[in-house]
Amino acid sequence: MLELRPNCECCGRDLPPESRDALICSFECTWCVDCARTNLPGGLCPNCGGELLRRPIRPANKLAKFPASTEREFRPEKCGGPITA
C-alpha cells in the first residue's frame, strides 16, 4: 500500500492525500509537479533515477482505515542534483 507521503522532498510543500500535484517514483520518493518540472533533470527521481508519475488519490472513505503517512522527507540538496542510486 502506498504511504502517501505528506510533502515534496524538494521544497517541503504540503501534498495532502487528495493532491493532484504529487509525483512519485517506484520507491515513493515524493515531489510536487512544480519542482519536478523546474528542478529535476529529465523528470527522473534524483534519489533512484526512477520515472516520476502522478501519485494516485486514495478515496476519502478509505483514508480513515488506511491513513496517509505523516512522516516528512525534506531533502532540498537533491533538487537538481545528480542521481545517487
C-alpha positions in Angstrom: 0.0 0.0 0.0 1.3 3.5 -0.9 2.4 5.6 2.0 1.1 8.8 0.5 3.9 11.0 1.9 2.8 14.4 3.0 5.2 16.8 1.3 7.6 17.5 -1.6 11.1 16.4 -0.8 12.5 19.3 -2.7 10.6 22.4 -1.5 8.7 21.0 1.5 5.3 21.9 0.0 2.3 20.1 1.6 0.9 17.4 -0.6 -2.2 16.1 1.1 -3.6 12.7 0.0 -6.1 14.3 -2.4 -3.5 16.4 -4.2 -3.2 16.0 -7.9 0.2 17.8 -7.8 2.1 14.9 -6.2 4.5 12.8 -8.2 6.2 9.6 -7.0 8.8 7.1 -8.2 8.6 3.3 -7.6 10.2 3.9 -4.1 7.6 6.5 -3.3 10.0 9.4 -3.2 7.6 12.3 -3.5 7.9 15.6 -5.4 5.5 18.3 -6.4 4.9 18.9 -10.1 6.5 22.4 -9.9 9.8 21.0 -8.6 9.7 18.1 -11.0 9.3 20.5 -13.9 11.9 23.0 -12.8 14.5 21.2 -10.7 14.6 17.5 -11.5 16.6 16.7 -14.7 14.6 14.7 -17.2 11.7 14.2 -14.8 13.5 11.5 -13.0 13.8 10.9 -9.3 17.2 12.2 -8.1 17.3 9.6 -5.4 16.9 6.4 -7.5 16.7 7.6 -11.2 13.1 6.2 -11.4 10.4 7.6 -13.5 8.1 10.1 -11.8 4.3 9.6 -12.2 1.3 11.2 -10.7 0.5 9.7 -7.3 -2.9 8.1 -7.2 -5.5 9.5 -4.9 -6.8 7.2 -2.2 -10.6 7.6 -1.9 -11.6 9.6 1.2 -13.7 6.8 2.6 -10.5 4.6 2.7 -8.3 7.2 4.4 -9.8 6.5 7.9 -8.8 2.9 7.8 -5.7 3.3 5.7 -4.3 6.8 6.6 -1.6 8.7 4.7 1.8 8.9 6.2 2.7 11.9 8.5 6.5 11.4 8.2 8.0 14.2 6.2 11.1 13.8 4.0 12.9 17.1 3.2 16.0 16.8 1.0 16.4 20.2 -0.8 20.0 19.2 -1.6 18.6 16.6 -4.0 16.8 19.2 -6.1 18.5 19.4 -9.5 21.5 17.4 -8.2 22.9 14.2 -9.7 21.1 10.9 -9.2 22.7 9.0 -6.4 21.2 5.5 -6.9 
